[in-house]
Amino acid sequence: MRIQKRKIILPVMVLLLGMTALGAVLYGVGNIQRNHSRKMANLNAMVYSERIKSDIMQEVGATNALKQLLVSENGRINKFSEVAEDMMTDSIQSIQLAPDGVVTEIYPEDGNEAGKIDLLNDADRGEISRYARDNHIEIMQGPFQLEQGGYGMAVRNPVYLKNENGEEEFWGFAIVIIRVPAIFSDSLKALSDFDYDYTLSKTVSPWDTTYEEVYSSGAILTNPVAYEFEAAGNQWKLEIMPKTGWSNHEHLYGMLAGGLLIVLLLTGLVSMILALDEHKNRFKKLAVTDVLTRINNRHGFEEQVRQYLKKYPEASCVAAQFDIDDFKFINDMYGHESGDRALQILAESMRKSFPEHAVLGRKGGDEFCIFLDNCTGEEVREKLEQFTKKKRSFWYEGEKVTYTISLGYAEYPLQGKNYSRLMRCADAALYEVKLDGKNGCIQYREGIGLEIRKQLGFALKDVSENLPGAFIIYKADKENDEILFANHEMIRLTGCRNMAELQEYTKGSFRNLIEEEEREQVEESIWQQIGEGHSNDYVHFHLKKADGTLMRVLDHGRIVENGRYGRVFYVLMVDWNSTKRHYRDAF
């Protein structure tokens, strides 16, 4: 009887333990598989979202081209049909012009006659068209059904011309109707070929956070991954998930059957270990690689250089740091997409200019670094200078935009006996170049202060907040004196708590800070002083605070030409009565 029990109990125990182990393995593999599927889906969502964004912006470029023509020809386009025909692509349904918001020109006209409408007063299109006009932004509306069949989306780009006084006036819209899903066809087909179901959505309008479906594979998505991006004035979202779901049940069933055999179980475990190791190595490489430029990120660069210095502590080598001159201006004027392109061009130039064993890295933003082994500063001086002087450019709306870099370098161990000191010396040399006018290359030398960056950062950060008075910037425009900036003292002086409250109280206009009865006289005095050729103006007036009380202030303004906003006033303002109390003898 006891032997019989053992024959039953032992097999049952082995079976239970084996099934328990197999169940644990299958559960773990299922989690890994789901996590891997989601990581891959996230990567694909990011890649194809950027491709879709690029497709959208390429077609939006047609409206920018029309806009440039209208501005250059003062609102006229001769031979519109021929110009529009040259711009047509497979995904464009029609190209339109709408002076004063009324569509008058359509190419091709056949079949599109119904499109000649008053956009600003149309029930379906008026609100969003007026928003585009008033906010100076291009907008996209749709999708909507086309008369010819299928669906389309409208891109409307507001055009402004300068009148005889140099003031901008709304001319109308440059419009492109794009076909959906033709514009995204390549990207969506690729997702489908990779066995993904998808839904592409966008916000209903620039001010609305509600998403509407643009196109989908038709399947109901369960817990999809999503990637959001901005294009043509709207937020977009691409959601994807595998057609077979996040877990491959057939594979798990196969493992269950194979797991009953010890050899197959061991094989499956080995395969799983190898797969995990492969993913670990892949993710490790991603962890030290900059996604945009495909060179080392800050961590990857530092790790390689520190390992080299530890292995060859006596070897001479050179570290360089450099960045793009006025990179923020590139982003502000030409957009972050152009800024990213400038960074990619610079990284490619690094790969071509330096040997394969050189360590190349992007520290962040527009800051890059290079490590050259087995050399001295004198030996690489010419190469670094040539690299600095290379001509670099990118294209923006048909215009070639050039940019320069500034570079500083230091030699190990002559000028830096460890990694941190070496990089600080290179950084100090870089900022010496910045102080000397940019677009240059120098080696660190004794006497260059290592605290230059800190001092510059301190000045830029604190100067506006620590001025001995209220400071405000607003547009130097008689019709539109929009407030652009105010420091904390200015906000406090008006009785507001923050910039948003100041903007709401003044409706964004500087003149609303002036007491009503004095407003006309003060503005006349300011513009009279400017008209007499002065860059500075001085006026007294009563500042109207948020609580309705008045404060007499001295306003010292200076008119300045700004590359982005045109002419603006920089104004320093002080409490007149308080100043008189403190300096009574001077008055």
Secondary structure as UniProt FT lines:
FT   HELIX           2..72
FT   TURN            73..75
FT   TURN            78..79
FT   HELIX           80..87
FT   TURN            90..91
FT   STRAND          92..99
FT   TURN            100..101
FT   STRAND          105..107
FT   TURN            110..111
FT   HELIX           113..115
FT   HELIX           119..121
FT   TURN            123..125
FT   HELIX           126..135
FT   STRAND          139..145
FT   TURN            147..148
FT   STRAND          151..162
FT   TURN            164..165
FT   STRAND          168..180
FT   HELIX           182..184
FT   HELIX           185..193
FT   TURN            194..195
FT   STRAND          196..203
FT   TURN            206..207
FT   STRAND          211..216
FT   STRAND          225..231
FT   TURN            232..233
FT   STRAND          234..242
FT   TURN            243..244
FT   HELIX           249..259
FT   HELIX           262..287
FT   TURN            291..293
FT   STRAND          296..297
FT   HELIX           298..311
FT   TURN            313..314
FT   STRAND          317..324
FT   TURN            325..326
FT   HELIX           327..334
FT   HELIX           336..353
FT   TURN            356..357
FT   STRAND          359..364
FT   TURN            365..366
FT   STRAND          367..372
FT   HELIX           377..389
FT   STRAND          392..396
FT   TURN            397..398
FT   STRAND          399..403
FT   STRAND          405..412
FT   TURN            413..415
FT   HELIX           419..435
FT   TURN            436..437
FT   STRAND          441..443
FT   TURN            446..447
FT   TURN            450..451
FT   HELIX           452..462
FT   TURN            463..466
FT   STRAND          470..475
FT   STRAND          482..486
FT   HELIX           488..493
FT   TURN            494..495
FT   HELIX           499..506
FT   TURN            507..508
FT   HELIX           510..513
FT   HELIX           516..531
FT   TURN            532..533
FT   STRAND          536..544
FT   TURN            546..547
FT   STRAND          550..562
FT   TURN            563..565
FT   STRAND          566..575
FT   HELIX           576..582
FT   HELIX           584..586
//
